[in-house]
Amino acid sequence: MLDQQQIALAITGASGAPYAKRLLQVLLKQGLTVHLMISTAGRIVLADELNWKLPARASDVQEKLSQEFDCVPEQLQVYGEQQWSSPLASGSHRVPAMIVCPCTMGTLSAIACGQSDNLINRAADVMLKEDRKLIVVPREAPFSVIHLENMLKLAKLGVCILPPNPGFYFNPTSLAEVVDFVVARILDQAKIEHDLMPRWGSNGLFGIRR
């Protein structure tokens, strides 16, 4: 039986660290247990884009982020890049969905080819073979034909390809609102309730709170 209160989140070395941090914050705030994986390149991007410098050991990352987001340690499970003892490496785990945000084109290619050379790629491969929800948030445009072919290949397998392209019909006034727009779309695909954005048609002519 899958546990709808659990979710896997992978952060790789593509631009888009603000999406990843906000997504993690919201998932924890919603009370979900988050199984977090951060690639080596992902750590570099987090430091570059957010000045978010994480410890080397997964256990120390878990402690630091648990304190930062004010959650109990058991709610956040952090795994090393080669930690094959992680439950995510097996289809017997109870996690129903996985999000890769942001996703490098190298990670995208590895997933599309079934190359399970690290825990992130292996966990994504498990989601595919077990027919579970996999959401991929690719890095910024442009995309080559190879990138698009890999996305199409995964889309045909049921993977949600969700480029972080924000809409502007809600007249954002801050970067935080733009980030929340994208995170809201990810949460919708993961079937996780949230109140980050008003629903279209909920208030006013265009569904936007005035």
KETORTOR-644633 format. One record per atom (N, C-alpha, C, O, CB): y, x, z; residue in one letter. Coordinates in steps of 0.02 Angstrom, whole numbers, padded with zeros to 5 digits, always signed. Atoms other than C-alpha are relative to their C-alpha. Glycine has a CB too. Example, Ala and Ser with C-alpha at 12.3 -4.5 7.8 and 13.67 -1.06 7.14 Angstrom:
residues 2
-00059+00045+00000A-00225+00615+00390A+00060+00045+00000A+00059+00097+00033A+00001-00050+00062A-00059-00042-00003S-00053+00684+00357S+00055-00039+00037S+00110-00014+00045S+00023+00020-00071S
***
This chain:
residues 210
-00059+00042+00000M+00000+00000+00000M+00063+00044+00000M+00070+00088+00043M+00000-00048+00061M-00062-00038+00004L+00169+00071-00052L+00048-00022+00055L+00049-00080+00075L+00032-00007-00069L-00048+00013-00052D+00306+00082+00078D+00070-00003-00031D+00097+00049-00050D-00003+00055+00056D-00065+00009+00032Q+00469+00011+00010Q+00057+00030+00039Q+00114+00031+00015Q+00012-00073-00012Q-00052-00032-00040Q+00565+00096+00149Q+00001+00076-00009Q+00035+00112+00028Q-00009-00017+00073Q+00001-00072+00015Q+00527+00268+00076Q+00023+00011-00072Q+00012-00031-00115Q-00070+00030+00012Q-00021-00018+00067I+00602+00355-00075I+00003+00075-00006I+00017+00110+00043I+00068-00032-00018I-00005-00072+00013A+00597+00528-00153A+00063+00014-00040A+00081-00023-00085A-00063+00025-00039A-00060-00021+00034L+00755+00617-00209L-00005+00074-00016L-00016+00115+00029L+00063-00015+00042L+00000-00070+00022A+00759+00778-00310A+00069+00018-00027A+00098-00019-00067A-00054+00012-00054A-00064-00025+00023I+00918+00878-00338I-00013+00065-00037I-00038+00113-00007I+00050+00011+00060I+00011-00060+00039T+00912+01006-00478T+00067+00031-00020T+00120+00006-00001T-00043-00016-00063T-00060-00041+00011G+01036+01131-00547G+00045-00022-00056G+00071+00020-00093G-00021+00068-00014G-00048+00026+00049A+01140+01018-00659A+00064-00020+00036A+00064-00031+00096A-00030-00060-00038A-00062+00024-00029S+01321+00970-00632S-00009-00073+00019S-00040-00112-00017S+00058+00009-00050S+00007+00069-00024G+01334+00810-00532G-00014-00003+00074G-00040-00053+00099G-00054-00036-00038G+00014-00002-00071A+01322+00864-00351A+00032-00057+00039A+00001-00082+00086A+00024+00066+00028A-00028+00057-00038P+01443+00727-00291P-00043-00063-00003P-00046-00100+00045P+00070-00016-00026P+00045+00058+00005Y+01322+00595-00356Y-00058+00008+00048Y-00077-00039+00084Y-00026-00009-00073Y+00058-00012-00042A+01177+00675-00265A+00016-00008+00074A-00022-00039+00111A-00028+00070-00013A-00018+00003-00071K+01268+00692-00099K+00014-00072+00021K-00009-00094+00074K+00061+00044+00014K-00015+00069-00017R+01334+00514-00102R-00063-00043+00000R-00072-00086+00043R+00052-00029-00049R+00063+00037+00003L+01164+00446-00153L-00041+00012+00062L-00068-00035+00091L-00039+00020-00063L+00037-00016-00061L+01080+00537-00009L+00031-00035+00060L-00004-00063+00102L-00003+00076+00012L-00035+00032-00056Q+01212+00472+00111Q-00015-00075+00003Q-00029-00101+00057Q+00075+00011-00007Q+00011+00072+00001V+01188+00291+00056V-00072-00017+00016V-00086-00064+00053V+00019-00029-00068V+00071+00012-00013L+00998+00300+00058L-00015+00005+00074L-00052-00036+00102L-00044+00049-00040L+00012-00009-00072L+00999+00364+00236L+00035-00055+00040L+00008-00080+00089L+00025+00069+00023L-00036+00053-00034K+01130+00238+00289K-00037-00067-00004K-00033-00108+00041K+00071-00007-00030K+00039+00062+00009Q+01018+00100+00221Q-00064+00000+00041Q-00100-00050+00041Q-00017-00009-00073Q+00058-00003-00044G+00883+00158+00340G-00064+00022-00034G-00118+00018-00004G-00011-00065+00031G+00060-00022+00034L+00764+00226+00209L-00021+00070+00024L+00021+00109+00046L+00012+00000-00076L+00025-00068-00011T+00654+00377+00239T+00004+00036-00067T-00026+00015-00116T-00073+00000+00029T-00012-00036+00062V+00708+00504+00108V-00041+00064-00001V-00036+00105+00045V+00075+00016-00009V+00037-00062+00011H+00590+00639+00044H+00040+00042-00049H+00043+00026-00108H-00073-00015-00028H-00049-00038+00038L+00711+00771-00018L-00027+00066-00025L-00058+00104+00013L+00062+00011+00042L+00017-00064+00031M+00679+00914-00138M+00062+00028-00035M+00096-00009-00071M-00059-00008-00051M-00058-00032+00031I+00814+01037-00193I-00023+00064-00033I-00052+00108+00000I+00057+00014+00052I+00020-00061+00035S+00782+01168-00326S+00046+00058+00018S+00100+00047+00047S+00000-00012-00076S-00042-00058-00013T+00849+01345-00312T+00067-00006-00035T+00119+00007-00006T-00036+00064-00022T-00062+00009+00037A+00976+01310-00448A+00041-00058+00028A+00102-00056+00027A-00015-00012-00074A-00035+00056-00031G+01018+01146-00362G+00041+00022+00059G+00096-00003+00070G-00050-00053+00021G-00036-00027-00057R+01069+01241-00207R+00065+00034-00023R+00117+00029+00009R-00044+00049+00040R-00059-00035+00026I+01188+01346-00312I+00054-00049-00022I+00113-00040-00007I-00020+00045-00060I-00048+00051+00023V+01269+01193-00391V+00031-00036+00059V+00091-00050+00059V-00033-00050-00047V-00027+00032-00060L+01288+01108-00221L+00054+00044+00032L+00105+00019+00055L-00056-00015+00050L-00049-00046-00029A+01379+01262-00159A+00062+00005-00044A+00118+00007-00018A-00031+00070+00010A-00056-00007+00046D+01488+01276-00315D+00044-00063-00002D+00105-00059-00002D-00025+00016-00069D-00038+00061+00011E+01537+01093-00331E+00022-00034+00064E+00070-00073+00064E-00042-00048-00040E-00017+00034-00062L+01542+01039-00149L+00013+00048+00058L+00030+00027+00113L-00056-00046+00019L-00003-00050-00053N+01550+01202-00051N-00051-00018+00055N-00038-00008+00114N+00071+00005+00031N+00054+00024-00044W+01389+01134+00025W-00054+00053+00002W-00101+00051-00037W-00029-00070-00024W+00046-00056-00004K+01295+01290+00076K-00056-00016+00048K-00044-00027+00108K+00037+00064+00021K+00058+00020-00040L+01121+01252+00138L-00041+00060+00022L-00043+00111-00013L-00044-00049-00040L+00044-00054-00024P+01003+01361+00241P-00058+00012-00048P-00072-00030-00091P-00026-00015+00070P+00055-00017+00045A+00858+01446+00155A-00063-00040+00014A-00097-00062-00033A-00016+00074+00005A+00061+00035-00018R+00718+01360+00250R+00008-00075-00003R+00060-00102+00017R-00023+00021+00070R-00002+00072+00007A+00677+01179+00215A+00010-00034+00068A+00047-00083+00073A-00064-00026-00033A-00006+00030-00067S+00661+01141+00401S+00071+00004+00026S+00095-00041+00060S-00047+00034+00049S-00069-00008-00022D+00836+01208+00432D+00046-00047-00040D+00095-00073-00013D+00023+00073-00008D-00038+00048+00041V+00905+01104+00288V-00008-00070+00029V+00041-00107+00034V-00024+00002-00074V+00014+00066-00029Q+00823+00952+00365Q+00041-00011+00063Q+00069-00065+00073Q-00075-00007+00015Q-00038+00006-00063E+00905+00985+00533E+00074-00006-00014E+00109-00047+00016E-00014+00061+00045E-00071+00000+00016K+01076+01020+00456K+00022-00067-00029K+00072-00096-00008K+00017+00056-00049K-00019+00062+00033L+01079+00865+00346L-00010-00060+00046L+00028-00109+00042L-00040-00009-00063L+00010+00055-00048S+01009+00753+00482S+00060-00006+00047S+00081-00061+00064S-00064+00012+00042S-00059+00001-00043Q+01156+00803+00591Q+00061-00023-00040Q+00102-00062-00015Q+00013+00069+00029Q-00059+00017+00040E+01282+00788+00449E+00003-00075-00016E+00057-00105-00016E-00001+00039-00065E+00001+00071+00018F+01226+00612+00401F-00019-00045+00058F-00029-00105+00050F-00048-00010-00057F+00012+00038-00061D+01190+00559+00580D-00061-00045-00004D-00057-00105+00008D+00062-00042+00017D+00063+00038+00002C+01010+00506+00555C-00052+00036+00042C-00045+00096+00057C-00025-00007-00074C+00053-00031-00039V+00854+00537+00656V-00038+00049-00045V-00046+00034-00105V-00048-00053+00030V+00033-00050+00042P+00759+00692+00595P-00058-00028-00041P-00071-00006-00097P-00025+00055+00043P+00059+00027+00035E+00606+00589+00548E+00019-00039-00063E-00023-00051-00106E-00040-00045+00047E-00022+00040+00057Q+00710+00489+00423Q+00011+00043-00062Q+00011+00017-00117Q+00064-00037+00017Q-00012-00046+00055L+00742+00642+00315L-00054+00054+00000L-00059+00093+00048L+00070+00032+00003L+00052-00050+00007Q+00596+00748+00255Q+00018+00046-00058Q+00023+00024-00115Q-00070-00034-00011Q-00021-00049+00051V+00644+00907+00162V-00057+00047-00015V-00090+00071+00031V+00063+00039+00022V+00056-00042+00021Y+00519+01009+00062Y+00024+00060-00041Y+00073+00055-00077Y-00052-00041-00040Y-00014-00059+00040G+00521+01183-00013G-00023-00009-00072G-00064-00053-00087G-00032+00061+00029G+00013+00007+00072E+00512+01208-00200E-00073+00010-00017E-00098-00018-00066E+00042+00049-00039E+00071-00013+00012Q+00332+01270-00190Q-00043-00027+00057Q-00098-00001+00068Q-00012+00075-00009Q+00037+00027-00058Q+00275+01166-00041Q-00052-00051-00024Q-00039-00112-00022Q+00050-00033+00051Q+00052+00043+00028W+00115+01096-00114W-00035-00043+00053W-00073-00088+00036W-00051+00042-00035W+00027+00042-00053S+00066+01025+00055S+00040-00065+00009S+00019-00109+00047S-00001+00038+00066S-00041+00061-00003S+00202+00894+00032S-00041-00060-00023S-00079-00054-00071S+00064+00007-00042S+00035+00060+00023P+00133+00716+00018P+00019-00020-00071P-00019-00053-00105P+00014-00058+00047P-00022+00018+00067L+00233+00699-00143L-00043+00033-00055L-00040+00013-00113L+00072+00020-00010L+00042-00034+00049A+00110+00817-00228A-00064-00039-00015A-00103-00018-00058A-00018+00069+00024A+00061+00039+00009S-00026+00684-00217S+00016-00073-00013S+00063-00100+00015S-00045+00007+00061S-00008+00071+00013G-00043+00509-00284G-00018-00045+00058G-00007-00105+00056G-00041-00019-00058G+00019+00039-00059S-00108+00454-00114S+00059-00016+00045S+00052-00056+00092S-00053+00036+00039S-00058+00014-00042H+00067+00454-00041H+00024-00072-00012H+00004-00104-00061H+00057+00051-00013H-00021+00070+00002R+00156+00288-00011R+00071-00010-00026R+00100-00064-00019R-00006-00030+00069R-00068+00004+00024V+00324+00326-00092V+00002-00036-00068V-00030-00014-00115V+00031+00071-00007V+00002+00041+00060P+00360+00193-00225P+00046+00022-00056P+00037+00002-00113P+00014-00069+00016P-00050-00017+00051A+00506+00274-00317A+00026+00071+00012A+00027+00097+00068A+00058-00050+00000A-00029-00067-00002M+00582+00443-00358M+00061+00003-00045M+00061-00025-00100M-00052+00054-00021M-00062-00009+00038I+00757+00488-00417I+00012+00074-00009I+00008+00112+00039I+00061-00034+00036I-00020-00069+00013V+00803+00652-00500V+00074-00001-00018V+00092-00024-00072V-00044+00034-00058V-00073+00006+00008C+00992+00668-00481C+00035+00059+00033C+00031+00068+00094C+00025-00067+00030C+00000+00000+00073P+01061+00767-00561P-00062+00035-00027P-00097+00070+00010P+00064+00034-00027P+00061-00028+00030C+00925+00820-00682C+00019+00048-00056C+00054+00029-00104C-00045-00056-00028C-00011-00048+00053T+00933+00978-00785T-00043-00016-00061T-00092-00053-00055T-00015+00072+00025T+00041+00010+00060M+00868+00979-00962M-00066+00038+00005M-00115+00019-00027M+00038+00022-00063M+00063-00036-00011G+00738+01106-00907G-00048-00042+00041G-00108-00045+00025G+00013+00066+00036G+00042+00045-00039T+00673+00986-00775T-00023-00059-00041T-00081-00079-00038T+00037-00025+00062T+00018+00055+00044L+00678+00844-00900L-00056+00019-00047L-00104-00019-00056L+00061-00023-00040L+00052-00024+00046S+00576+00947-01022S-00067+00009+00035S-00119-00009+00009S+00022+00066-00032S+00062-00012-00039A+00450+00997-00888A-00035-00066+00016A-00096-00070+00011A+00015+00038+00064A+00029+00065-00016I+00425+00816-00837I-00031-00031-00062I-00085-00059-00060I+00052-00047+00031I+00024+00030+00063A+00407+00760-01018A-00064+00033-00024A-00104+00001-00058A+00054+00005-00053A+00059-00037+00023C+00276+00894-01048C-00055+00004+00052C-00108+00034+00040C+00020+00070-00020C+00050-00003-00053G+00181+00872-00884G-00008+00068+00030G-00062+00086+00054G-00066-00022-00027G+00002-00069-00027Q+00225+01048-00827Q+00014-00002+00075Q+00072-00006+00095Q+00051+00046-00037Q-00007+00008-00073S+00195+01041-00639S+00000+00068+00035S-00044+00084+00074S-00057-00043+00027S-00002-00068-00027D+00249+01217-00592D+00040+00005+00064D+00045+00059+00094D+00028+00047-00050D-00032+00001-00066N+00351+01165-00440N-00007-00070+00028N-00031-00115-00007N+00076+00021-00005N+00011+00065-00033L+00354+01020-00318L+00038-00056-00034L+00012-00112-00038L+00019+00004+00073L-00038+00052+00033I+00491+00925-00409I-00036-00026-00062I-00044-00086-00071I+00069+00025-00019I+00034+00020+00062N+00399+00926-00574N-00067-00034+00015N-00086-00082-00018N-00012+00061-00044N+00065+00030-00019R+00233+00888-00489R+00010-00070+00027R-00028-00116+00010R-00034+00044+00053R-00013+00066-00029A+00307+00742-00391A+00016-00050-00055A-00007-00107-00053A+00057+00003+00051A-00016+00044+00057A+00379+00669-00552A-00062-00016-00040A-00071-00073-00062A+00053+00032-00045A+00063+00010+00037D+00211+00692-00638D-00044-00051+00037D-00078-00092+00005D-00037+00066-00008D+00038+00048-00041V+00129+00597-00494V+00026-00070-00010V-00012-00118-00018V+00002+00020+00075V-00030+00067+00010M+00251+00453-00515M-00021-00029-00067M-00035-00089-00072M+00076+00005+00004M+00020+00024+00067L+00206+00442-00699L-00074-00021+00000L-00091-00074-00025L+00012+00055-00052L+00072+00016+00004K+00018+00448-00675K-00019-00059+00043K-00068-00093+00030K-00040+00061+00021K+00013+00057-00045E+00026+00320-00534E+00039-00062-00021E+00035-00114+00012E+00018+00019+00072E-00038+00057+00026D+00140+00206-00637D+00050-00026+00051D+00054-00086+00063D-00047-00056-00022D-00052+00017-00049R+00280+00209-00508R+00069+00013-00030R+00075+00044-00083R-00010+00039+00065R-00069-00003+00025K+00468+00202-00529K+00026+00072+00001K+00025+00105+00053K+00046-00045+00040K-00031-00066+00006L+00548+00363-00592L+00068-00009-00034L+00071-00036-00089L-00045+00050-00038L-00068+00006+00026I+00737+00371-00619I+00027+00071-00011I+00027+00111+00035I+00045-00041+00048I-00027-00066+00017V+00813+00521-00707V+00073-00006-00018V+00092-00045-00062V-00040+00032-00059V-00072+00000+00012V+01000+00554-00703V+00018+00067-00033V+00030+00116+00002V+00041-00012+00067V-00009-00064+00034P+01029+00687-00837P+00070+00028+00008P+00118-00007+00025P-00015-00008-00073P-00065-00034-00006R+01169+00813-00836R+00048-00022-00054R+00032-00064-00096R-00010+00076-00003R-00054+00023+00043E+01332+00797-00931E-00016+00013-00074E-00055+00057-00092E+00065+00036+00018E+00007-00007+00072A+01341+00777-01121A+00036+00063-00024A+00077+00091+00012A+00028-00063-00037A+00042+00032+00051P+01319+00831-01257P-00073+00015+00009P-00092+00059+00048P+00022+00021-00070P+00072-00010+00000F+01132+00819-01285F-00023+00022-00069F+00001-00003-00120F-00036-00065+00022F+00028-00021+00064S+01034+00909-01418S-00055-00049-00021S-00074-00094+00018S-00029+00072+00005S+00055+00042+00024V+00899+00826-01523V-00061+00008+00046V-00096-00041+00059V-00018+00017-00073V+00056-00013-00045I+00770+00908-01409I+00009-00040+00064I-00038-00072+00088I-00007+00075+00016I-00013+00038-00061H+00851+00832-01256H-00011-00074-00010H-00043-00107+00031H+00072+00013+00025H+00006+00072+00014L+00859+00660-01335L-00073-00019-00012L-00095-00073+00008L+00043-00019-00061L+00071+00014+00012E+00678+00670-01393E-00039-00001+00066E-00083-00043+00075E-00030+00052-00048E+00033+00001-00065N+00623+00714-01216N+00018-00063+00039N-00026-00092+00073N+00021+00062+00041N-00020+00062-00034M+00723+00567-01147M-00037-00059-00030M-00061-00103+00007M+00076-00010-00006M+00035+00055+00032L+00646+00451-01275L-00074-00001+00019L-00103-00053+00031L+00008+00004-00077L+00071-00005-00019K+00472+00514-01235K-00011-00029+00070K-00059-00066+00081K-00023+00073-00002K+00007+00026-00068L+00498+00476-01050L+00016-00074+00003L-00017-00111+00039L+00045+00039+00047L-00018+00071+00001A+00583+00310-01085A-00059-00043-00024A-00070-00098+00001A+00061-00013-00044A+00058+00036+00025K+00429+00256-01183K-00055-00005+00052K-00099-00048+00048K-00026+00034-00062K+00049+00001-00055L+00327+00295-01027L+00024-00043+00058L-00010-00048+00109L-00014+00071+00024L-00025+00043-00052G+00435+00179-00924G+00050+00032+00047G+00072+00001+00095G-00055-00025+00040G-00050-00034-00042V+00554+00308-00849V+00069-00028-00014V+00087-00040-00072V-00002+00077-00012V-00069+00022+00009C+00731+00247-00819C+00044+00061-00011C+00050+00104+00032C+00025-00041+00062C-00047-00054+00015I+00852+00367-00905I+00070-00027+00012I+00092-00072-00023I-00009+00025-00074I-00063+00027-00022L+01019+00340-00821L+00054+00054-00002L+00069+00085+00049L-00006-00030+00071L-00055-00048+00003P+01158+00455-00885P+00058-00024+00045P+00073-00083+00046P+00024+00009-00074P-00053+00020-00047P+01300+00456-00758P+00066-00015-00036P+00116+00020-00027P+00012+00055+00052P-00058+00019+00038N+01423+00370-00874N+00035-00059+00036N+00009-00115+00033N-00019-00020-00073N-00033+00054-00037P+01547+00268-00769P+00037-00048-00046P+00061-00029-00099P+00048+00029+00051P-00044+00047+00033G+01631+00110-00826G+00069+00004+00032G+00076+00028+00088G-00029-00072+00005G-00068-00002-00027F+01818+00093-00803F+00033-00069+00001F+00094-00075+00011F+00042+00048-00041F-00026+00068-00001Y+01836-00096-00813Y+00021-00022+00070Y+00057-00072+00077Y-00050-00047-00028Y-00019+00018-00069F+01854-00101-00623F+00062+00038+00024F+00080+00035+00083F-00058+00013+00047F-00063-00035-00014N+02011+00009-00632N-00004+00046+00061N+00031+00036+00111N+00055-00050+00011N+00007-00045-00058P+01957+00151-00516P+00065+00038+00013P+00102+00054-00033P-00057+00050-00012P-00060-00037-00019T+02096+00239-00421T-00017+00066+00033T+00028+00102+00055T+00043-00043+00047T+00020-00063-00031S+01994+00384-00352S-00066+00024-00029S-00104-00015-00058S-00006-00008+00077S+00063-00028+00022L+01852+00500-00395L-00058-00031+00039L-00112-00041+00012L-00001+00077+00008L+00053+00030-00043A+01753+00425-00250A-00023-00067-00029A-00083-00082-00026A+00025-00010+00072A+00019+00064+00030E+01756+00255-00336E-00041+00009-00063E-00087-00030-00076E+00062-00041-00016E+00039-00015+00060V+01692+00330-00498V-00071+00022+00020V-00120+00001-00011V+00034+00055-00042V+00065-00022-00024V+01551+00416-00403V-00040-00060+00025V-00100-00066+00011V+00008+00052+00057V+00035+00059-00026D+01508+00253-00314D-00025-00045-00056D-00077-00077-00049D+00046-00039+00047D+00021+00041+00057F+01499+00163-00482F-00068+00024-00025F-00114-00016-00036F+00052+00002-00056F+00063-00028+00025V+01361+00281-00541V-00055-00008+00051V-00111-00027+00034V+00009+00074-00019V+00051+00006-00053V+01270+00282-00374V-00023-00072+00006V-00082-00085+00018V+00029+00024+00067V+00020+00070-00002A+01273+00092-00374A-00050-00018-00054A-00097-00056-00043A+00062-00045-00006A+00047+00012+00055R+01186+00090-00543R-00069+00029+00015R-00120-00001-00001R+00028+00029-00066R+00063-00031-00019I+01053+00208-00478I-00037-00043+00051I-00097-00055+00045I+00011+00071+00027I+00030+00041-00052L+01023+00101-00325L-00026-00066-00029L-00078-00090-00008L+00051-00015+00055L+00023+00061+00032D+01010-00055-00434D-00068+00011-00033D-00113-00030-00027D+00052-00025-00051D+00063-00014+00035Q+00873+00026-00537Q-00057+00013+00049Q-00115-00001+00035Q+00008+00061-00046Q+00050-00012-00052A+00784+00078-00377A-00014-00062+00042A-00055-00060+00088A+00022+00058+00045A+00007+00063-00036K+00799-00102-00315K+00015+00007+00074K-00020-00017+00118K-00072-00028-00008K-00024-00010-00068I+00893-00049-00160I+00067-00037+00009I+00113-00026-00030I+00008+00076+00015I-00061+00039-00012E+01024-00167-00090E+00058+00046+00021E+00048+00096+00055E-00012-00053+00054E-00059-00039-00017H+01201-00101-00074H+00062-00044-00009H+00059-00098-00039H+00006+00065-00043H-00064+00035+00009D+01383-00155-00067D+00053+00049-00026D+00112+00042-00010D+00022-00032+00065D-00047-00050+00025L+01462-00008-00158L+00049-00029-00050L+00107-00008-00054L-00038+00057-00032L-00042+00029+00053M+01529-00114-00300M-00008-00076+00001M-00062-00101+00015M-00019+00029-00069M+00008+00072+00009P+01568-00299-00324P-00040-00015-00063P-00037+00024-00111P+00069-00035-00002P+00039+00020+00059R+01453-00388-00445R+00045-00033-00052R+00093-00066-00034R-00058-00047+00020R-00038+00030+00054W+01520-00440-00614W+00002-00076+00009W-00050-00108+00017W-00030+00019-00068W-00007+00072-00007G+01589-00616-00601G+00003-00024+00071G+00010-00084+00083G-00055-00033-00034G+00002+00022-00070S+01585-00616-00411S+00069-00019+00026S+00075-00064+00067S-00029+00054+00043S-00068+00015-00022N+01774-00615-00386N+00048+00013-00058N+00046+00067-00088N+00020+00043+00063N-00049-00010+00053G+01912-00640-00513G-00030-00006-00069G-00091-00013-00076G+00032+00067+00007G+00021+00010+00069L+01903-00654-00701L-00052+00051-00022L-00100+00034-00057L+00059+00003-00046L+00045-00052+00021F+01815-00488-00724F-00046+00023+00055F-00078+00076+00049F+00040+00058-00026F+00046-00018-00054G+01718-00486-00561G+00024+00055+00044G-00015+00085+00081G-00065+00019-00029G-00026-00055-00039I+01834-00360-00482I+00046-00027+00055I+00087-00071+00043I+00038+00050-00045I-00043+00021-00055R+01915-00381-00313R+00071+00026-00012R+00081+00085-00026R-00027+00027+00068R-00070-00019+00012R+02104-00380-00331R+00037+00006+00067R+00097+00021+00068R+00035-00051-00046R
***
